Amino acid sequence: MRSEIRSLITRAVDVLLQERSIDSGEMPLWTLERTKQKGHGDFASNVALVLAKPLGSKPRDLAQAVLERLPASVWITRAEIAGPGFINFYLSTAAYYQVIDDVRKAQKNYGCCRIGKGQRVLLEFVSANPTGPLHVGHGRGAAHGDALARVLRAAGYDTQSEYYINDAGRQMDILALSVWLRYLELCGESFDFPSSIYQGDYVFDIAAILHREGGARYQHVVSPLMQDLPTDEDGATDMLVERAQRCLGSEGFQRIHELATNTLVEDIRRDLSAFSVDYDQWFSETSLMASGAMERAVQKLKDNGYLYEKDGAWWFRSTDFGDEKDRVVIRANGKSTYFASDIAYHFDKLERGFHELINIWGADHHGYISRVKASLSALGCDSSALHILLVQFAVLYRGEEKVSMSTRSGEFVTLRQLREEVGSDAARFFYAIRKPEQHMDFDLELAASQSADNPVYYVQYAHARICSVFRQLEVKGIQVNLERADHQLLNEERELELLRALSRYPEVIESAARSREPHQVAYFLRELANDFHTYYNAHPFIAAEDSLRLARLALIDATRQVIDNGLSMLGVSAPSSM
């Protein structure tokens, strides 16, 4: 609806500029927004205030000139100048009646737009190291990232979602070591399991697979491994990795490394899929090495003068970009750092032809943002193409009681456990309704409850209620042909409020896409559900006179479709019964 009003204003301004022989391309941008107070109309524009100076006019005089050139439209009942030069537009009921037909015609595509103009966007989110199951913090990033991908696609962006698999480097070597040591226990070896390496039951499960498949093939006497270890944990862990690699050989260690990685990646993939999160691409860190992307990125940094050698290592001149110190890219032992991998990965993203890169990271990565952006600038790329969205961790509560986040407690730590407790729909909606950068208290009892206080239940129940109305009509044998509905019979204030709410949905999608804020959709759905429940409780449907009944049915069917569309944006189901 806003687009139609904006088009009328644009046509009026174009006529005015032509009359004054002024190039429209030189004009600043103006806005058209929903008014917050009914007395100020339905929409308000600052077009006259913005264009007054470049056109050499007083704002109110220019506003009058725009109104005089505004094309006639059945959508606008009146337009008036307010304050210093705002123009308020009052829409006709016919404009809102049109919404029902628009929804019925577009169905699942209602709300979609083309503001993205096919711009290629790569959206990377979660990308947790495959060293253990996903936890509730990853779940929040997953819900936000997937909802954003859906919103961007609905807005006309060519969006690809990607999971970056950190399957190389020190942490993955430690995982392989952890699995091997548990395997040795299964082979009958007795020793104190180091506390510095991965402890979870999943490590034992992978070790059991290795034992079943390999028998005693990878067995070694464990006592020499544990002798004369450094006193610091990191040094001891690194030495254990080196000894494991010598004992097993490159082929044996690589086999355990691949088994551990592949098992956990597949577990993550299944977990996310059960959460209605499916990626377009799973990108492996090791592929950066195999493809030569790492070498190309490092060489380009050298060529551009942003790497220097010191103490056998290669350092990135991050202090040139405001960092507190320079950062190691290639260690003295020739191994690349995680930072080097990230540099190569983001360089590769741009080489793949994406116009915008969106990364969703945990809030603890805040200090890393400028470093990655600096590396892109050093590579000669436009660092403004990279946008980082930070997601705060979620704290779980059961009523007033905070849930322990310790793995030893057996409480809810993993995303899977959360889904089992409250269901994917509730988890996704609860995650989506908060801005990701905001701290989040997740009440498990509320998420599982069937009450109006539970936002996802409240919205889903609105959809189910509407479906129930149509089932009742079918049971009673009442024929319904919504094509014949006379929308002009919808004159009650609550009906008009519901129509106004439905008309806002395309604007919500556009705004959510532009601002990269899918939580706006969740906010809208909660408000729409409230408008519907208020209307439903105040007005009869089945018992109404035939023509009025048909008009009201057309209205609530359009409401059902918009709720369905909005829930789909969030990856939440729209049940027909509850």
N, C-alpha and C positions, 0 to 999 in steps of 0.2 A: 504493500500500500504506500509506504514511504517513497518507493521508487517512482510511483505514478505522480505523486505530488511534486517530487523533486524535478521530474521531467517537465511539468507544467511551468515551474519557476525558471528552469533553464531556458525554455523556449522564450519566455518573457524577457529574460536578461539578454539573450541573443538578439532579439529584435531591438532592444534598447542600444546595445553596442553597435549594431549595424547602422542605426540612425545617427550615432555619434562617430562613426568610422573608427572604432576602436577594436584592436585585435583581441579576441576572447582568450587567446593563449597566454596573455600577459596578466590575466586577472587572478587574484588570490582565491584560495578555496573558501567556500562558505558551507554552513551546516544546516541541516533540517532535522530537528529532533522532536520526539514525543514531549508534549507538555506534562508537567507534574501536577498541575491544577486544572480541573475541568473548566473553570472560568476563563482560562487562557486558550481555549480551543483544544484541538487534537494534536496539531503540530505547530511548531514555531521555527522560524528561520531568521538567521542573522545576516542574510544576503545583503541587505541595504547597509548595515553597519560595516561589513567587510569591504564592500565595493565603493563606499562613499568617497574615500580619499582618492583612490586611483581615477574615479570618474569626476572628481572635483565638485561633488554635490553634498548637501546636507543629508544625513541619514534618513530623516523622515520624508524629505522631498523625494529622495531616491526610492524609498519604499512605496510612495504613492505612484511614482512612475512605473515601477514593476507591476503594481496591482492593475494599473490601467492597461497594461499589455499582457496581462495574464489570460491565457486562452480560456474560453468557457468550458466548464466541465460539470457533469452531473454529480461528480464526487464532492464538490465543494459548495456548501451552502452560503458561506461568507468568509471573507478574509479581512482583517483589520490591522491597523498599525498600533503598536503598543510601545510604551516607554520611549526610549531614545531612538527607536527605529526598527524594532523587531516586527515581524509580520506573523500574526497568528491565523491559522487556518482551521476552520470548522467544517468537518466532514458531514455529508448527508448520510442518512440511514441506508440509502441505496448502496453507498460505498461499502458499508459493513455487510449488507446482505450478499454482496458479490463474493465475500470471503467463503461462504458455504459452497458456492459453485466452483471457486478456485480450488478448494480442498478436494472436492469430489473429482474434479478433472485431473489434478496432479497426483492424487493419492500419496504414495510413499515419496514422491518427488516434491511434495509441497514443502516449501521452505528452502529448497535448493536454489543456488544462484551461481553466477559465473564471475564473481569478483576476482577469483584466482587466475582467470584467463589461461589456465593450463600450465601455470608456473610450476616447475619441477621442485618438489620439496622432499628432502630425506629426513625422516623423523626417526631418531634413534632413542630407545628408552629401555629401561631396566638394565640390560647388559651386565648383569651380576656375574662375578667370577664363578665358573662352574666348579666350585669347591665345596658346595653344600646346597641343601634345599633353599628355595626362596622363602623369605620371611615376610612379615606383614608390611615392613617398610617397602620392600620390592613390590608388594601388591598395590600400594598407593601409587607408585610410579607407573605400574602397568595399567591401572584403571585410567589414570590421567592421560598417559600417552596414547592409549588406544582410542579414548574418547576424542582426543584432539585430532587424531588421524581421520576419524569418521567425520568430524565437523569440517576439517579442511577439504576433504573430498566432496562433501555436500556443497561447499562454497566454490567449487571449480578449480581447486588446486590438484595438480597431478602429484599425489602424495604416495611415497613408498615408505613403509615401516621396516625397520631393521633392528636386529639384535646382534650386537658385537660380542663374539665369543672370545673371551680372554683365555685362549688355550695354549699360551706360550708363557715362558718366564718362570720366575722363582716360585710363585705360589702354586703353580701347577706341578712343578717338580716336588714340592713339599707334599702335595696331595698324593702323588705317585708313591713317595716314600711312606706316607701314612698307610696306604693300602697294603704295601709290601710288608710292613712290620706287622699289621694285623694278620696278614697271610701267614707269616712266620709263626705267629701264635697258634693258628689253626694247624700248623705242621708240628706242633708240640714244643716249640721253642718257648722258653720262659725268660722274661725280662721285665723291667719296669718301663712301661710305655711312656715316652717323653711327653711332658705336658705342653711343649711348645708347638706340637704339630696337631693336625686335625683329629678331633676326638669323637665325633658324632657316630651314631649307630650306622649311618649310611656308609661310613668307611668300612665297618665290619661286613656289611652286606656286599659291597664290591669285592672285598677280600674273599668272601665265601664263593662268589662267582669265579674268581681267579683260581681258587683251590679246586673247585669242581672241574674246571676246564683244564687246568694245568697240572693237577696232582702235586707231586713233589718237584716238578721241573724247576721252580724258582727258589727252592729251599737252600739256605745257607746257615752255617753256624752263626748265631747272632752275637755271641760274646765279643769277638774282635771288633764288631761295629761300634760297640759302646765304650771301648777303652780310650782313655786319654782324650776325651772330648773337651773343647774349650768351656770355660765357666759361663760365658755369656750365652744366652739362649739362641740368638741369631747365629753366632759362630758355630755352636754345637749342631744346629739344624742344618746349616750349609755343609758342614763336614759329613754329617750323616747322608745327605744327598749325594755327595761326591763318592762316599764309600759304597753306597747302594749302586751307583752307576758303574763302579769298577767291578763289583761282585756280579752284577747281572749282565754286564756288557751293554753296549748301546741298543742292541736288538731287544734284549730282555726288558731293560728299563723302559724302552719306548712302548713295548707291548702293554706293560702295566699302566703307563702314562695314558695311552690311547683308551684302554678299557675304562679307567677312572673317568677320563674326560667325557667319552661318549656316553657312558651310563648316566652321568649327572646332567649332561646337556639334554639327553632324551627325557630325563625326569623333569627338567625345567620346561621343556617343550610341552610335555603332557600337562603339567601343572598350569601353564599359561593358557593352553587350549581349553582346559576345563573351566578357566576363568573368562572364556570367550575372547581371548587375545591370541590372534594368529598373525604372524609376521609375513611380510612379502619376501624377506630375505634374512637368512642367518649368515652372518659374515664372520669368517674365522681369522683370528689374529695371525695364525701360521701362514695363511694365504698371502699376507703382506710380504713375508720373507720369500715364499716360493715364487711370487709374481715379480719380484724385484722392486716392489713399491718402496720398501724400506731403503734400499740402496739409492733409489732415485731421489727420495726426499732428503736423505743425508747429503748426497752429493750436491743437490741444489742449494742447501744451506751453506755448504762449503764454498760453492761458487759465488754465492751472494755475500760472502764475508761474515756470516753469522755463527760459524763454528771455529773454534780454535783448540789446539792440542796442548794439554798440560798434564804432567805426571802420567803420561801414557793413555789418558782418557781424552775424549772429545767433548767440549763444553759448548752449550748454546749461550750466546750473549743476551740473556734475558734481561740483564740490567739496562741494556739499551732501550728497553720498553718499560722501565719503571719497576722491575722486580728487585727484591732485596739482595739477590745474589744470582750468579749464573748457574745453570743447571747442566748436569751430566747427561749426555745423549748416548755415547758409547763408552762403556767402562774400560778400564785398563786391560781387562781380560778379553776384550773384544766383543763382549755381550752387550746388546742394546738394553736400554732402560724402558720402563713403562712409558715415560714421556716420549721417547723416540717412537714407540709404537703408535702413540696417540697422534704425533705429528704426521707420520706416514699415513695413518688411517684417515685423518681429516683431509690431507692432501689428495688421497685417493678418492674421497667423496666428491671433491670438486672436479677431479679429472673425469669422473663418471658423468659430468654434465648437469649436476643439480644446481639450481639457482639459490636455494636457501637450505641451510643445514640447521635443524633443530635438535638439540640434545636435551634430554631430561635426566638430570643428575640428582643425587642426594645432596641435601643442604651442606654436608660436610665437605663437598667439593668446591665451595665458594671461592677459596683462594686459588684454585687451579684454572679458573676461567680466563683470567688475563694472560696466563702463561700460554695456553693453547691459542688464544687469539694472536698473541705476539708471534708465535711460530708461523701462523698463516701469513702474517704481514711480512715476516722474514723470507718466506717462500715466494713473495711477490703476488700473493693472493689478496682478495678483498676480505678482510677479517669481519666486516659488517655482515657478511653472508651467514656467519655463525651466530646462532641465538641459543643461549643456555637458559633453561627453565629449571629452577631448583625446587625439590620436593622435600618437605619436612617429614620426619619420622612420625609414625602414628603410635600413640600410647593407648593400650587397651585397658578398658574398665569393664567390670561386671557389676552394674549398679554403681555404688559408691566405692567399691573396692578395686584398687589398681591390680591388674593381672601381672604377675611376675614374668619377666622376659628372659629368664634363665632357662637354658636348655635342660639343665639338671632337674628343674622343678616339674617338668612334664606339662607345663601350662602352654598357652597358645603362643607359639613362636613362628611357626611356618604359615605360609599362605594357605596351604592345604588344610591345616587345622582350622584356620579362620573360615574357610569355605564350608567345612563340615559343621561348624558351629552355627553360622548365620545364613549360609547360602551365598552363591555368587552374586545374585541380584542385589541383595542388601549390601554386601561388601562393596560392590562397584558403585552403587548410588551414594553410599556414605562417603566413600573416597572422593567421588566426583563433586559433591555439593560444597566442598571446602576449597578455597583457593589453595593451590599446592604449596605455596610459600608460607601458609599459616600453620601454626601448631595444631595438631588434631588429637582430640580425645575421642576414642572410638568406644561407645557403650555397647557391649555385646548383647546385653539384655534388651536394650531398646531396639537394636537392629533385628532381633528375632521376634519382637512383639508384633501383635496384630492390633495396632491402635493408631489413632490419628496423629499421635506424637512421633510415630515412625514415618519419616518422609517417603521412603520407597513404598511401604505398604499403602500409604495414603494416596499416592499417585497410581499405583497398580490397581488399587481398589476402585478408583474412578473409572478406569478402563473396563474392569470386570463388571461394574455396575451397569455401564452402558450396554455391554454385551448381554447382560441378564435381561434388560428391557426388551431387546429384540427377540430373545428366546421366549419370553412370556407372550409376546405377540404371536409368535409362531404356534405356541401351544394353544392359544385361544383361537387360532385360525384367522387372525386379522392380517389381511394382505397389506403390504407396504410397498409403495412405489415412490421413492424419494425424489425421482425426477419431476413429479407433479407437485411437489411442495411449494406453497406460496410463502416465500420468506417475509413478505410484508406484514404477515400476521404476528411476527415476533416484535412486539412493542413494549413488553415488560422491561423494566430497567435492568433486571438481572440477565435477561436475554441479550440486551444490548451490551452489557458488560462482558458477557461471555464471547460475543462476537468481536469486541475490541481486543480481548485477550488473544483470540485465534489469529487476528490480523497481525499481531505483534510477532508471531513465530518466525517469519522470514527475516525480520530485523534482528531477532535474537541470534539466529544462525550466522548472519553476516557479521554481527558484532563479535560473537564468540570466535569466529575465524580470524577476523582482523586483529583482535587483541590476544589471540592464542589462549582463550579462557573458556574451555568447555563447561566450567562450572556454571556459567550463565544459563545453559540449557537446563540444568538441574533446578536452579532458582525458578526459572520460568515454569517448569512443570509443576513444582509445588504450588505456585500461585494459581496456575490454570486448574489444578485439581481442586483447590479451595473454591474457586469461582464455580466450578461444576457442582461440587457437593452442596454448596449454598443454593444454587439454582434447583438441583434435584430435590432437595428437601422442601422447597417452597412451592413447586408447581407440579401438577399431575401430568403424566404423559399418556398412559394407556386409557385413562378415564376421560381425557379431554375430547371435545367435539372433533369429528373426523379431520377437517381441514387444519384445525389448530394442532391436533395431535401430529399430523404429518409434518407440519412446519417445525415443531419441536423435535421430532425424531431426526429430521434433517440436520438440525443444529447439534444435537448430541452425537450424531454419527460423525459429523465433521470434527467434533471435539475428540471423539475416540481415535480418529485417524491422526490428529495432531499429537495426542499423547503417545500413540504407537510410534510415530516418527521421532519424537523427542527421546523416548526411552531407547530406541534403536541407536541414536547418536551416542548414548552412554553405555551401550553394550548390555542393556537391561531388557528382560523380556516383558511383554505386554500380555498378561494372562487374561483369558476370557472368563474365568471363574476363579473364586478364591474362597 
